């Protein structure tokens, strides 16, 4: 029996499409960048409390805020999206891209 790797090879990536940003994506992206809530708030232009509430699944951020949050992460080379690989596996994830 062949053991499958936990993470598909980046070379077998077929598509990467934008996925809605969720509180867990926000936490994961901050973790990849080693950013505190305060640092993200300074870059994002909102209060730490607003971001903390979002990460705790509390309502408050508008669609425009979420678009700016995504752009903030993308400017730091973090992508959040739905990926599909050549072996028919897919999923939503957060990736730190080189650069």
Secondary structure, 3 states (H helix, E strand, C coil): CCCCCCCCCHHHEEEEEECCCCHHHHHHHHHHHCCCHHHHHHHHCCCHHHHHHHHCCCCCCCHHHHHHHHHHHHHCCEEEEEEEECCCCEEEEEEECCC
